[in-house]
Amino acid sequence: MKKHYLHLSVYRCEKCQGPVVSGSLAVRENEISKETEKQQIGAACLACGSRQRAFPEETPARHFPPIDWPPVGGVNGSSVTAAYLEALNRAELH
Ligand SMILES: [Zn+2]
């Protein structure tokens, strides 16, 4: 069964050394398959509020275990489309 995951990681802010929380979404076709459709959804510093777009590869980050994150339609355009396509696929099966 297809599952959606939210990944969170934390690293230090370039400006203030505070914690920057970075999120990305990924999809797994089933329990044992690799994650696909991985997309960065943004990062922001909790201390100074600085928005950080690019994930700095060289910065050591702490990664949290992925969280179940089923799409509810409305996070962004592409997930709405994905949910719509999934609904269409399901409809065809019946
Ligand atoms: Zn900061």
PDB file of the backbone (N, CA, C, O) and the ligand in Angstrom, with CONECT records:
HET     ZN  A 101       1
ATOM      1  N   MET A   1       0.826  -1.198   0.000  1.00  0.00           N
ATOM      2  CA  MET A   1       0.000   0.000   0.000  1.00  0.00           C
ATOM      3  C   MET A   1       0.867   1.258   0.000  1.00  0.00           C
ATOM      4  O   MET A   1       1.873   1.336   0.705  1.00  0.00           O
ATOM      5  N   LYS A   2       0.466   2.218  -0.789  1.00  0.00           N
ATOM      6  CA  LYS A   2       1.238   3.448  -0.929  1.00  0.00           C
ATOM      7  C   LYS A   2       1.167   4.283   0.348  1.00  0.00           C
ATOM      8  O   LYS A   2       0.091   4.516   0.899  1.00  0.00           O
ATOM      9  N   LYS A   3       2.338   4.726   0.801  1.00  0.00           N
ATOM     10  CA  LYS A   3       2.351   5.529   2.029  1.00  0.00           C
ATOM     11  C   LYS A   3       3.135   6.816   1.838  1.00  0.00           C
ATOM     12  O   LYS A   3       4.145   6.857   1.135  1.00  0.00           O
ATOM     13  N   HIS A   4       2.648   7.849   2.474  1.00  0.00           N
ATOM     14  CA  HIS A   4       3.312   9.143   2.395  1.00  0.00           C
ATOM     15  C   HIS A   4       4.015   9.428   3.718  1.00  0.00           C
ATOM     16  O   HIS A   4       3.482   9.162   4.795  1.00  0.00           O
ATOM     17  N   TYR A   5       5.209   9.967   3.610  1.00  0.00           N
ATOM     18  CA  TYR A   5       5.988  10.248   4.804  1.00  0.00           C
ATOM     19  C   TYR A   5       6.476  11.682   4.842  1.00  0.00           C
ATOM     20  O   TYR A   5       6.782  12.302   3.824  1.00  0.00           O
ATOM     21  N   LEU A   6       6.535  12.173   6.059  1.00  0.00           N
ATOM     22  CA  LEU A   6       7.155  13.476   6.284  1.00  0.00           C
ATOM     23  C   LEU A   6       8.476  13.235   7.009  1.00  0.00           C
ATOM     24  O   LEU A   6       8.523  12.573   8.046  1.00  0.00           O
ATOM     25  N   HIS A   7       9.534  13.782   6.444  1.00  0.00           N
ATOM     26  CA  HIS A   7      10.845  13.683   7.070  1.00  0.00           C
ATOM     27  C   HIS A   7      11.215  15.032   7.674  1.00  0.00           C
ATOM     28  O   HIS A   7      11.072  16.073   7.032  1.00  0.00           O
ATOM     29  N   LEU A   8      11.686  15.003   8.901  1.00  0.00           N
ATOM     30  CA  LEU A   8      12.141  16.237   9.526  1.00  0.00           C
ATOM     31  C   LEU A   8      13.600  16.094   9.915  1.00  0.00           C
ATOM     32  O   LEU A   8      14.025  15.052  10.413  1.00  0.00           O
ATOM     33  N   SER A   9      14.351  17.140   9.684  1.00  0.00           N
ATOM     34  CA  SER A   9      15.723  17.148  10.162  1.00  0.00           C
ATOM     35  C   SER A   9      16.033  18.533  10.703  1.00  0.00           C
ATOM     36  O   SER A   9      15.383  19.516  10.346  1.00  0.00           O
ATOM     37  N   VAL A  10      17.020  18.593  11.556  1.00  0.00           N
ATOM     38  CA  VAL A  10      17.368  19.847  12.208  1.00  0.00           C
ATOM     39  C   VAL A  10      18.863  20.095  12.043  1.00  0.00           C
ATOM     40  O   VAL A  10      19.681  19.190  12.208  1.00  0.00           O
ATOM     41  N   TYR A  11      19.193  21.307  11.724  1.00  0.00           N
ATOM     42  CA  TYR A  11      20.606  21.682  11.652  1.00  0.00           C
ATOM     43  C   TYR A  11      20.761  23.125  12.096  1.00  0.00           C
ATOM     44  O   TYR A  11      19.773  23.827  12.313  1.00  0.00           O
ATOM     45  N   ARG A  12      21.994  23.561  12.229  1.00  0.00           N
ATOM     46  CA  ARG A  12      22.226  24.892  12.772  1.00  0.00           C
ATOM     47  C   ARG A  12      22.072  25.986  11.724  1.00  0.00           C
ATOM     48  O   ARG A  12      22.483  25.847  10.572  1.00  0.00           O
ATOM     49  N   CYS A  13      21.463  27.078  12.170  1.00  0.00           N
ATOM     50  CA  CYS A  13      21.246  28.241  11.312  1.00  0.00           C
ATOM     51  C   CYS A  13      22.591  28.910  11.016  1.00  0.00           C
ATOM     52  O   CYS A  13      23.425  29.081  11.905  1.00  0.00           O
ATOM     53  N   GLU A  14      22.782  29.283   9.755  1.00  0.00           N
ATOM     54  CA  GLU A  14      24.020  29.973   9.361  1.00  0.00           C
ATOM     55  C   GLU A  14      24.138  31.330  10.053  1.00  0.00           C
ATOM     56  O   GLU A  14      25.237  31.786  10.372  1.00  0.00           O
ATOM     57  N   LYS A  15      22.987  31.968  10.280  1.00  0.00           N
ATOM     58  CA  LYS A  15      23.006  33.327  10.818  1.00  0.00           C
ATOM     59  C   LYS A  15      23.176  33.372  12.329  1.00  0.00           C
ATOM     60  O   LYS A  15      24.008  34.118  12.846  1.00  0.00           O
ATOM     61  N   CYS A  16      22.366  32.555  13.051  1.00  0.00           N
ATOM     62  CA  CYS A  16      22.346  32.696  14.507  1.00  0.00           C
ATOM     63  C   CYS A  16      22.703  31.411  15.246  1.00  0.00           C
ATOM     64  O   CYS A  16      22.712  31.387  16.477  1.00  0.00           O
ATOM     65  N   GLN A  17      22.996  30.356  14.515  1.00  0.00           N
ATOM     66  CA  GLN A  17      23.322  29.044  15.107  1.00  0.00           C
ATOM     67  C   GLN A  17      22.148  28.405  15.829  1.00  0.00           C
ATOM     68  O   GLN A  17      22.322  27.435  16.567  1.00  0.00           O
ATOM     69  N   GLY A  18      20.963  28.942  15.622  1.00  0.00           N
ATOM     70  CA  GLY A  18      19.754  28.355  16.205  1.00  0.00           C
ATOM     71  C   GLY A  18      19.319  27.136  15.399  1.00  0.00           C
ATOM     72  O   GLY A  18      19.914  26.817  14.370  1.00  0.00           O
ATOM     73  N   PRO A  19      18.264  26.450  15.879  1.00  0.00           N
ATOM     74  CA  PRO A  19      17.815  25.244  15.184  1.00  0.00           C
ATOM     75  C   PRO A  19      16.957  25.547  13.949  1.00  0.00           C
ATOM     76  O   PRO A  19      15.918  26.201  14.040  1.00  0.00           O
ATOM     77  N   VAL A  20      17.414  25.060  12.807  1.00  0.00           N
ATOM     78  CA  VAL A  20      16.633  25.157  11.582  1.00  0.00           C
ATOM     79  C   VAL A  20      15.932  23.823  11.373  1.00  0.00           C
ATOM     80  O   VAL A  20      16.574  22.774  11.317  1.00  0.00           O
ATOM     81  N   VAL A  21      14.619  23.872  11.260  1.00  0.00           N
ATOM     82  CA  VAL A  21      13.856  22.652  11.000  1.00  0.00           C
ATOM     83  C   VAL A  21      13.563  22.573   9.508  1.00  0.00           C
ATOM     84  O   VAL A  21      13.002  23.490   8.908  1.00  0.00           O
ATOM     85  N   SER A  22      13.962  21.452   8.938  1.00  0.00           N
ATOM     86  CA  SER A  22      13.798  21.262   7.511  1.00  0.00           C
ATOM     87  C   SER A  22      12.877  20.079   7.265  1.00  0.00           C
ATOM     88  O   SER A  22      13.027  19.029   7.889  1.00  0.00           O
ATOM     89  N   GLY A  23      11.935  20.244   6.364  1.00  0.00           N
ATOM     90  CA  GLY A  23      10.983  19.178   6.085  1.00  0.00           C
ATOM     91  C   GLY A  23      11.012  18.737   4.647  1.00  0.00           C
ATOM     92  O   GLY A  23      11.235  19.545   3.745  1.00  0.00           O
ATOM     93  N   SER A  24      10.786  17.443   4.425  1.00  0.00           N
ATOM     94  CA  SER A  24      10.622  16.955   3.067  1.00  0.00           C
ATOM     95  C   SER A  24       9.576  15.845   3.068  1.00  0.00           C
ATOM     96  O   SER A  24       9.360  15.169   4.074  1.00  0.00           O
ATOM     97  N   LEU A  25       8.942  15.678   1.930  1.00  0.00           N
ATOM     98  CA  LEU A  25       7.911  14.662   1.784  1.00  0.00           C
ATOM     99  C   LEU A  25       8.405  13.567   0.848  1.00  0.00           C
ATOM    100  O   LEU A  25       9.149  13.838  -0.095  1.00  0.00           O
ATOM    101  N   ALA A  26       7.995  12.347   1.106  1.00  0.00           N
ATOM    102  CA  ALA A  26       8.373  11.238   0.242  1.00  0.00           C
ATOM    103  C   ALA A  26       7.242  10.222   0.201  1.00  0.00           C
ATOM    104  O   ALA A  26       6.377  10.189   1.076  1.00  0.00           O
ATOM    105  N   VAL A  27       7.271   9.400  -0.832  1.00  0.00           N
ATOM    106  CA  VAL A  27       6.229   8.399  -1.019  1.00  0.00           C
ATOM    107  C   VAL A  27       6.880   7.030  -1.122  1.00  0.00           C
ATOM    108  O   VAL A  27       7.913   6.873  -1.772  1.00  0.00           O
ATOM    109  N   ARG A  28       6.279   6.049  -0.485  1.00  0.00           N
ATOM    110  CA  ARG A  28       6.722   4.662  -0.611  1.00  0.00           C
ATOM    111  C   ARG A  28       5.601   3.847  -1.210  1.00  0.00           C
ATOM    112  O   ARG A  28       4.474   3.864  -0.715  1.00  0.00           O
ATOM    113  N   GLU A  29       5.908   3.135  -2.272  1.00  0.00           N
ATOM    114  CA  GLU A  29       4.876   2.325  -2.939  1.00  0.00           C
ATOM    115  C   GLU A  29       4.390   1.204  -2.027  1.00  0.00           C
ATOM    116  O   GLU A  29       3.206   0.869  -2.026  1.00  0.00           O
ATOM    117  N   ASN A  30       5.308   0.623  -1.249  1.00  0.00           N
ATOM    118  CA  ASN A  30       4.927  -0.381  -0.258  1.00  0.00           C
ATOM    119  C   ASN A  30       5.997  -0.440   0.824  1.00  0.00           C
ATOM    120  O   ASN A  30       6.970   0.313   0.782  1.00  0.00           O
ATOM    121  N   GLU A  31       5.819  -1.327   1.786  1.00  0.00           N
ATOM    122  CA  GLU A  31       6.695  -1.394   2.959  1.00  0.00           C
ATOM    123  C   GLU A  31       8.176  -1.533   2.608  1.00  0.00           C
ATOM    124  O   GLU A  31       9.035  -0.936   3.257  1.00  0.00           O
ATOM    125  N   ILE A  32       8.466  -2.328   1.574  1.00  0.00           N
ATOM    126  CA  ILE A  32       9.870  -2.637   1.300  1.00  0.00           C
ATOM    127  C   ILE A  32      10.483  -1.824   0.157  1.00  0.00           C
ATOM    128  O   ILE A  32      11.689  -1.903  -0.081  1.00  0.00           O
ATOM    129  N   SER A  33       9.674  -1.055  -0.540  1.00  0.00           N
ATOM    130  CA  SER A  33      10.225  -0.303  -1.663  1.00  0.00           C
ATOM    131  C   SER A  33      10.946   0.952  -1.180  1.00  0.00           C
ATOM    132  O   SER A  33      10.751   1.420  -0.058  1.00  0.00           O
ATOM    133  N   LYS A  34      11.784   1.475  -2.068  1.00  0.00           N
ATOM    134  CA  LYS A  34      12.497   2.708  -1.749  1.00  0.00           C
ATOM    135  C   LYS A  34      11.560   3.906  -1.870  1.00  0.00           C
ATOM    136  O   LYS A  34      10.518   3.847  -2.523  1.00  0.00           O
ATOM    137  N   GLU A  35      11.961   4.982  -1.228  1.00  0.00           N
ATOM    138  CA  GLU A  35      11.132   6.174  -1.299  1.00  0.00           C
ATOM    139  C   GLU A  35      11.288   6.865  -2.646  1.00  0.00           C
ATOM    140  O   GLU A  35      12.382   6.954  -3.204  1.00  0.00           O
ATOM    141  N   THR A  36      10.162   7.349  -3.148  1.00  0.00           N
ATOM    142  CA  THR A  36      10.184   8.077  -4.414  1.00  0.00           C
ATOM    143  C   THR A  36       9.488   9.413  -4.214  1.00  0.00           C
ATOM    144  O   THR A  36       8.982   9.714  -3.133  1.00  0.00           O
ATOM    145  N   GLU A  37       9.473  10.198  -5.267  1.00  0.00           N
ATOM    146  CA  GLU A  37       8.801  11.508  -5.270  1.00  0.00           C
ATOM    147  C   GLU A  37       9.221  12.359  -4.078  1.00  0.00           C
ATOM    148  O   GLU A  37       8.407  13.064  -3.482  1.00  0.00           O
ATOM    149  N   LYS A  38      10.499  12.281  -3.744  1.00  0.00           N
ATOM    150  CA  LYS A  38      10.972  13.049  -2.605  1.00  0.00           C
ATOM    151  C   LYS A  38      10.997  14.542  -2.963  1.00  0.00           C
ATOM    152  O   LYS A  38      11.538  14.925  -4.000  1.00  0.00           O
ATOM    153  N   GLN A  39      10.426  15.356  -2.126  1.00  0.00           N
ATOM    154  CA  GLN A  39      10.441  16.788  -2.397  1.00  0.00           C
ATOM    155  C   GLN A  39      10.685  17.590  -1.127  1.00  0.00           C
ATOM    156  O   GLN A  39      10.079  17.350  -0.082  1.00  0.00           O
ATOM    157  N   GLN A  40      11.577  18.532  -1.254  1.00  0.00           N
ATOM    158  CA  GLN A  40      11.891  19.435  -0.154  1.00  0.00           C
ATOM    159  C   GLN A  40      10.746  20.429  -0.022  1.00  0.00           C
ATOM    160  O   GLN A  40      10.327  21.027  -1.013  1.00  0.00           O
ATOM    161  N   ILE A  41      10.230  20.614   1.211  1.00  0.00           N
ATOM    162  CA  ILE A  41       9.113  21.546   1.348  1.00  0.00           C
ATOM    163  C   ILE A  41       9.496  22.821   2.081  1.00  0.00           C
ATOM    164  O   ILE A  41       8.662  23.703   2.282  1.00  0.00           O
ATOM    165  N   GLY A  42      10.758  22.918   2.478  1.00  0.00           N
ATOM    166  CA  GLY A  42      11.202  24.162   3.062  1.00  0.00           C
ATOM    167  C   GLY A  42      11.887  23.967   4.396  1.00  0.00           C
ATOM    168  O   GLY A  42      11.816  22.901   5.008  1.00  0.00           O
ATOM    169  N   ALA A  43      12.552  25.024   4.833  1.00  0.00           N
ATOM    170  CA  ALA A  43      13.252  24.990   6.103  1.00  0.00           C
ATOM    171  C   ALA A  43      13.217  26.385   6.704  1.00  0.00           C
ATOM    172  O   ALA A  43      13.295  27.385   5.991  1.00  0.00           O
ATOM    173  N   ALA A  44      13.098  26.438   8.026  1.00  0.00           N
ATOM    174  CA  ALA A  44      13.069  27.728   8.698  1.00  0.00           C
ATOM    175  C   ALA A  44      13.740  27.627  10.057  1.00  0.00           C
ATOM    176  O   ALA A  44      13.638  26.609  10.742  1.00  0.00           O
ATOM    177  N   CYS A  45      14.420  28.687  10.432  1.00  0.00           N
ATOM    178  CA  CYS A  45      15.078  28.744  11.732  1.00  0.00           C
ATOM    179  C   CYS A  45      14.042  29.106  12.800  1.00  0.00           C
ATOM    180  O   CYS A  45      13.292  30.070  12.647  1.00  0.00           O
ATOM    181  N   LEU A  46      14.011  28.327  13.873  1.00  0.00           N
ATOM    182  CA  LEU A  46      13.049  28.593  14.947  1.00  0.00           C
ATOM    183  C   LEU A  46      13.450  29.801  15.778  1.00  0.00           C
ATOM    184  O   LEU A  46      12.603  30.432  16.410  1.00  0.00           O
ATOM    185  N   ALA A  47      14.729  30.122  15.780  1.00  0.00           N
ATOM    186  CA  ALA A  47      15.208  31.217  16.608  1.00  0.00           C
ATOM    187  C   ALA A  47      15.058  32.568  15.927  1.00  0.00           C
ATOM    188  O   ALA A  47      14.523  33.505  16.520  1.00  0.00           O
ATOM    189  N   CYS A  48      15.527  32.681  14.680  1.00  0.00           N
ATOM    190  CA  CYS A  48      15.507  34.000  14.034  1.00  0.00           C
ATOM    191  C   CYS A  48      14.475  34.082  12.909  1.00  0.00           C
ATOM    192  O   CYS A  48      14.263  35.151  12.336  1.00  0.00           O
ATOM    193  N   GLY A  49      13.839  32.964  12.595  1.00  0.00           N
ATOM    194  CA  GLY A  49      12.787  32.986  11.586  1.00  0.00           C
ATOM    195  C   GLY A  49      13.276  33.011  10.160  1.00  0.00           C
ATOM    196  O   GLY A  49      12.478  33.134   9.230  1.00  0.00           O
ATOM    197  N   SER A  50      14.578  32.897   9.973  1.00  0.00           N
ATOM    198  CA  SER A  50      15.139  32.943   8.627  1.00  0.00           C
ATOM    199  C   SER A  50      14.702  31.720   7.823  1.00  0.00           C
ATOM    200  O   SER A  50      14.857  30.586   8.275  1.00  0.00           O
ATOM    201  N   ARG A  51      14.161  31.954   6.644  1.00  0.00           N
ATOM    202  CA  ARG A  51      13.751  30.865   5.758  1.00  0.00           C
ATOM    203  C   ARG A  51      14.961  30.410   4.964  1.00  0.00           C
ATOM    204  O   ARG A  51      15.679  31.224   4.384  1.00  0.00           O
ATOM    205  N   GLN A  52      15.182  29.096   4.942  1.00  0.00           N
ATOM    206  CA  GLN A  52      16.337  28.584   4.216  1.00  0.00           C
ATOM    207  C   GLN A  52      15.839  27.623   3.157  1.00  0.00           C
ATOM    208  O   GLN A  52      15.192  26.620   3.457  1.00  0.00           O
ATOM    209  N   ARG A  53      16.142  27.937   1.953  1.00  0.00           N
ATOM    210  CA  ARG A  53      15.617  27.150   0.842  1.00  0.00           C
ATOM    211  C   ARG A  53      16.431  25.880   0.580  1.00  0.00           C
ATOM    212  O   ARG A  53      15.897  24.772   0.528  1.00  0.00           O
ATOM    213  N   ALA A  54      17.712  26.077   0.422  1.00  0.00           N
ATOM    214  CA  ALA A  54      18.556  24.942   0.050  1.00  0.00           C
ATOM    215  C   ALA A  54      19.068  24.241   1.296  1.00  0.00           C
ATOM    216  O   ALA A  54      19.468  24.885   2.266  1.00  0.00           O
ATOM    217  N   PHE A  55      19.052  22.940   1.260  1.00  0.00           N
ATOM    218  CA  PHE A  55      19.580  22.167   2.371  1.00  0.00           C
ATOM    219  C   PHE A  55      21.096  22.125   2.238  1.00  0.00           C
ATOM    220  O   PHE A  55      21.616  21.590   1.259  1.00  0.00           O
ATOM    221  N   PRO A  56      21.813  22.687   3.217  1.00  0.00           N
ATOM    222  CA  PRO A  56      23.271  22.708   3.097  1.00  0.00           C
ATOM    223  C   PRO A  56      23.865  21.318   3.325  1.00  0.00           C
ATOM    224  O   PRO A  56      23.843  20.800   4.441  1.00  0.00           O
ATOM    225  N   GLU A  57      24.386  20.731   2.274  1.00  0.00           N
ATOM    226  CA  GLU A  57      24.880  19.350   2.303  1.00  0.00           C
ATOM    227  C   GLU A  57      25.979  19.150   3.347  1.00  0.00           C
ATOM    228  O   GLU A  57      26.060  18.106   3.994  1.00  0.00           O
ATOM    229  N   GLU A  58      26.807  20.155   3.494  1.00  0.00           N
ATOM    230  CA  GLU A  58      27.983  19.976   4.360  1.00  0.00           C
ATOM    231  C   GLU A  58      27.665  20.157   5.841  1.00  0.00           C
ATOM    232  O   GLU A  58      28.493  19.853   6.700  1.00  0.00           O
ATOM    233  N   THR A  59      26.445  20.661   6.141  1.00  0.00           N
ATOM    234  CA  THR A  59      26.075  20.885   7.522  1.00  0.00           C
ATOM    235  C   THR A  59      25.613  19.584   8.173  1.00  0.00           C
ATOM    236  O   THR A  59      24.736  18.907   7.637  1.00  0.00           O
ATOM    237  N   PRO A  60      26.185  19.226   9.311  1.00  0.00           N
ATOM    238  CA  PRO A  60      25.698  18.022   9.986  1.00  0.00           C
ATOM    239  C   PRO A  60      24.284  18.229  10.492  1.00  0.00           C
ATOM    240  O   PRO A  60      24.003  19.221  11.165  1.00  0.00           O
ATOM    241  N   ALA A  61      23.403  17.313  10.179  1.00  0.00           N
ATOM    242  CA  ALA A  61      22.006  17.457  10.565  1.00  0.00           C
ATOM    243  C   ALA A  61      21.564  16.260  11.379  1.00  0.00           C
ATOM    244  O   ALA A  61      22.077  15.152  11.215  1.00  0.00           O
ATOM    245  N   ARG A  62      20.600  16.499  12.266  1.00  0.00           N
ATOM    246  CA  ARG A  62      19.984  15.406  13.014  1.00  0.00           C
ATOM    247  C   ARG A  62      18.700  15.051  12.297  1.00  0.00           C
ATOM    248  O   ARG A  62      17.866  15.916  12.030  1.00  0.00           O
ATOM    249  N   HIS A  63      18.546  13.791  11.991  1.00  0.00           N
ATOM    250  CA  HIS A  63      17.348  13.361  11.279  1.00  0.00           C
ATOM    251  C   HIS A  63      16.388  12.640  12.218  1.00  0.00           C
ATOM    252  O   HIS A  63      16.790  11.777  12.999  1.00  0.00           O
ATOM    253  N   PHE A  64      15.124  13.007  12.129  1.00  0.00           N
ATOM    254  CA  PHE A  64      14.111  12.339  12.929  1.00  0.00           C
ATOM    255  C   PHE A  64      13.484  11.209  12.111  1.00  0.00           C
ATOM    256  O   PHE A  64      13.497  11.245  10.880  1.00  0.00           O
ATOM    257  N   PRO A  65      12.939  10.214  12.795  1.00  0.00           N
ATOM    258  CA  PRO A  65      12.285   9.124  12.053  1.00  0.00           C
ATOM    259  C   PRO A  65      11.122   9.674  11.229  1.00  0.00           C
ATOM    260  O   PRO A  65      10.430  10.591  11.669  1.00  0.00           O
ATOM    261  N   PRO A  66      10.908   9.122  10.045  1.00  0.00           N
ATOM    262  CA  PRO A  66       9.811   9.603   9.201  1.00  0.00           C
ATOM    263  C   PRO A  66       8.453   9.419   9.867  1.00  0.00           C
ATOM    264  O   PRO A  66       8.217   8.454  10.595  1.00  0.00           O
ATOM    265  N   ILE A  67       7.577  10.368   9.597  1.00  0.00           N
ATOM    266  CA  ILE A  67       6.235  10.375  10.188  1.00  0.00           C
ATOM    267  C   ILE A  67       5.218  10.090   9.089  1.00  0.00           C
ATOM    268  O   ILE A  67       5.348  10.589   7.972  1.00  0.00           O
ATOM    269  N   ASP A  68       4.208   9.287   9.408  1.00  0.00           N
ATOM    270  CA  ASP A  68       3.091   9.070   8.488  1.00  0.00           C
ATOM    271  C   ASP A  68       2.452  10.397   8.134  1.00  0.00           C
ATOM    272  O   ASP A  68       2.080  11.156   9.029  1.00  0.00           O
ATOM    273  N   TRP A  69       2.318  10.691   6.872  1.00  0.00           N
ATOM    274  CA  TRP A  69       1.786  11.992   6.475  1.00  0.00           C
ATOM    275  C   TRP A  69       0.898  11.865   5.237  1.00  0.00           C
ATOM    276  O   TRP A  69       1.279  12.273   4.139  1.00  0.00           O
ATOM    277  N   PRO A  70      -0.304  11.286   5.434  1.00  0.00           N
ATOM    278  CA  PRO A  70      -1.193  11.118   4.286  1.00  0.00           C
ATOM    279  C   PRO A  70      -1.637  12.463   3.732  1.00  0.00           C
ATOM    280  O   PRO A  70      -1.945  13.374   4.499  1.00  0.00           O
ATOM    281  N   PRO A  71      -1.674  12.601   2.415  1.00  0.00           N
ATOM    282  CA  PRO A  71      -2.098  13.873   1.821  1.00  0.00           C
ATOM    283  C   PRO A  71      -3.583  14.109   2.048  1.00  0.00           C
ATOM    284  O   PRO A  71      -4.397  13.201   1.880  1.00  0.00           O
ATOM    285  N   VAL A  72      -3.933  15.336   2.433  1.00  0.00           N
ATOM    286  CA  VAL A  72      -5.345  15.658   2.628  1.00  0.00           C
ATOM    287  C   VAL A  72      -5.840  16.621   1.556  1.00  0.00           C
ATOM    288  O   VAL A  72      -6.992  17.053   1.572  1.00  0.00           O
ATOM    289  N   GLY A  73      -4.944  16.948   0.623  1.00  0.00           N
ATOM    290  CA  GLY A  73      -5.349  17.850  -0.441  1.00  0.00           C
ATOM    291  C   GLY A  73      -5.279  19.280   0.019  1.00  0.00           C
ATOM    292  O   GLY A  73      -6.130  19.721   0.792  1.00  0.00           O
ATOM    293  N   GLY A  74      -4.275  20.026  -0.441  1.00  0.00           N
ATOM    294  CA  GLY A  74      -4.199  21.425  -0.086  1.00  0.00           C
ATOM    295  C   GLY A  74      -2.839  21.853   0.418  1.00  0.00           C
ATOM    296  O   GLY A  74      -2.625  23.042   0.652  1.00  0.00           O
ATOM    297  N   VAL A  75      -1.917  20.931   0.593  1.00  0.00           N
ATOM    298  CA  VAL A  75      -0.567  21.319   0.999  1.00  0.00           C
ATOM    299  C   VAL A  75       0.093  22.094  -0.134  1.00  0.00           C
ATOM    300  O   VAL A  75       0.610  23.194   0.058  1.00  0.00           O
ATOM    301  N   ASN A  76       0.061  21.496  -1.308  1.00  0.00           N
ATOM    302  CA  ASN A  76       0.515  22.211  -2.500  1.00  0.00           C
ATOM    303  C   ASN A  76      -0.096  21.561  -3.732  1.00  0.00           C
ATOM    304  O   ASN A  76      -0.749  20.522  -3.637  1.00  0.00           O
ATOM    305  N   GLY A  77       0.113  22.162  -4.859  1.00  0.00           N
ATOM    306  CA  GLY A  77      -0.503  21.697  -6.092  1.00  0.00           C
ATOM    307  C   GLY A  77      -0.200  20.262  -6.431  1.00  0.00           C
ATOM    308  O   GLY A  77      -1.097  19.505  -6.803  1.00  0.00           O
ATOM    309  N   SER A  78       1.058  19.875  -6.308  1.00  0.00           N
ATOM    310  CA  SER A  78       1.446  18.553  -6.782  1.00  0.00           C
ATOM    311  C   SER A  78       0.834  17.450  -5.926  1.00  0.00           C
ATOM    312  O   SER A  78       0.496  16.385  -6.442  1.00  0.00           O
ATOM    313  N   SER A  79       0.688  17.692  -4.614  1.00  0.00           N
ATOM    314  CA  SER A  79       0.113  16.634  -3.785  1.00  0.00           C
ATOM    315  C   SER A  79      -1.385  16.530  -4.023  1.00  0.00           C
ATOM    316  O   SER A  79      -1.966  15.452  -3.899  1.00  0.00           O
ATOM    317  N   VAL A  80      -2.013  17.661  -4.368  1.00  0.00           N
ATOM    318  CA  VAL A  80      -3.434  17.628  -4.716  1.00  0.00           C
ATOM    319  C   VAL A  80      -3.599  16.789  -5.973  1.00  0.00           C
ATOM    320  O   VAL A  80      -4.495  15.949  -6.055  1.00  0.00           O
ATOM    321  N   THR A  81      -2.730  17.020  -6.952  1.00  0.00           N
ATOM    322  CA  THR A  81      -2.781  16.253  -8.195  1.00  0.00           C
ATOM    323  C   THR A  81      -2.560  14.784  -7.915  1.00  0.00           C
ATOM    324  O   THR A  81      -3.262  13.932  -8.458  1.00  0.00           O
ATOM    325  N   ALA A  82      -1.581  14.480  -7.064  1.00  0.00           N
ATOM    326  CA  ALA A  82      -1.271  13.090  -6.743  1.00  0.00           C
ATOM    327  C   ALA A  82      -2.472  12.421  -6.085  1.00  0.00           C
ATOM    328  O   ALA A  82      -2.808  11.281  -6.407  1.00  0.00           O
ATOM    329  N   ALA A  83      -3.122  13.138  -5.157  1.00  0.00           N
ATOM    330  CA  ALA A  83      -4.276  12.591  -4.459  1.00  0.00           C
ATOM    331  C   ALA A  83      -5.429  12.372  -5.435  1.00  0.00           C
ATOM    332  O   ALA A  83      -6.164  11.390  -5.343  1.00  0.00           O
ATOM    333  N   TYR A  84      -5.569  13.309  -6.370  1.00  0.00           N
ATOM    334  CA  TYR A  84      -6.627  13.218  -7.370  1.00  0.00           C
ATOM    335  C   TYR A  84      -6.405  12.005  -8.270  1.00  0.00           C
ATOM    336  O   TYR A  84      -7.330  11.240  -8.543  1.00  0.00           O
ATOM    337  N   LEU A  85      -5.158  11.844  -8.728  1.00  0.00           N
ATOM    338  CA  LEU A  85      -4.822  10.713  -9.586  1.00  0.00           C
ATOM    339  C   LEU A  85      -5.032   9.397  -8.849  1.00  0.00           C
ATOM    340  O   LEU A  85      -5.497   8.411  -9.420  1.00  0.00           O
ATOM    341  N   GLU A  86      -4.677   9.407  -7.569  1.00  0.00           N
ATOM    342  CA  GLU A  86      -4.843   8.201  -6.769  1.00  0.00           C
ATOM    343  C   GLU A  86      -6.321   7.846  -6.650  1.00  0.00           C
ATOM    344  O   GLU A  86      -6.696   6.676  -6.734  1.00  0.00           O
ATOM    345  N   ALA A  87      -7.157   8.866  -6.454  1.00  0.00           N
ATOM    346  CA  ALA A  87      -8.605   8.660  -6.351  1.00  0.00           C
ATOM    347  C   ALA A  87      -9.143   8.107  -7.672  1.00  0.00           C
ATOM    348  O   ALA A  87     -10.003   7.227  -7.683  1.00  0.00           O
ATOM    349  N   LEU A  88      -8.628   8.633  -8.780  1.00  0.00           N
ATOM    350  CA  LEU A  88      -9.049   8.159 -10.097  1.00  0.00           C
ATOM    351  C   LEU A  88      -8.689   6.693 -10.273  1.00  0.00           C
ATOM    352  O   LEU A  88      -9.497   5.892 -10.743  1.00  0.00           O
ATOM    353  N   ASN A  89      -7.443   6.349  -9.882  1.00  0.00           N
ATOM    354  CA  ASN A  89      -6.980   4.971  -9.995  1.00  0.00           C
ATOM    355  C   ASN A  89      -7.865   4.041  -9.185  1.00  0.00           C
ATOM    356  O   ASN A  89      -8.229   2.953  -9.633  1.00  0.00           O
ATOM    357  N   ARG A  90      -8.207   4.494  -7.977  1.00  0.00           N
ATOM    358  CA  ARG A  90      -9.031   3.680  -7.100  1.00  0.00           C
ATOM    359  C   ARG A  90     -10.421   3.476  -7.715  1.00  0.00           C
ATOM    360  O   ARG A  90     -10.991   2.387  -7.661  1.00  0.00           O
ATOM    361  N   ALA A  91     -10.945   4.557  -8.298  1.00  0.00           N
ATOM    362  CA  ALA A  91     -12.267   4.507  -8.894  1.00  0.00           C
ATOM    363  C   ALA A  91     -12.302   3.494 -10.050  1.00  0.00           C
ATOM    364  O   ALA A  91     -13.295   2.796 -10.258  1.00  0.00           O
ATOM    365  N   GLU A  92     -11.188   3.437 -10.793  1.00  0.00           N
ATOM    366  CA  GLU A  92     -11.133   2.517 -11.937  1.00  0.00           C
ATOM    367  C   GLU A  92     -11.123   1.070 -11.507  1.00  0.00           C
ATOM    368  O   GLU A  92     -11.554   0.189 -12.251  1.00  0.00           O
ATOM    369  N   LEU A  93     -10.627   0.821 -10.296  1.00  0.00           N
ATOM    370  CA  LEU A  93     -10.536  -0.555  -9.817  1.00  0.00           C
ATOM    371  C   LEU A  93     -11.906  -1.141  -9.490  1.00  0.00           C
ATOM    372  O   LEU A  93     -12.088  -2.359  -9.489  1.00  0.00           O
ATOM    373  N   HIS A  94     -12.867  -0.262  -9.212  1.00  0.00           N
ATOM    374  CA  HIS A  94     -14.183  -0.763  -8.812  1.00  0.00           C
ATOM    375  C   HIS A  94     -15.145  -0.886  -9.978  1.00  0.00           C
ATOM    376  O   HIS A  94     -16.291  -1.295  -9.792  1.00  0.00           O
TER     377      HIS A  94
HETATM  378 ZN    ZN A 101      18.642  31.639  12.799  1.00  0.00          ZN2+
END
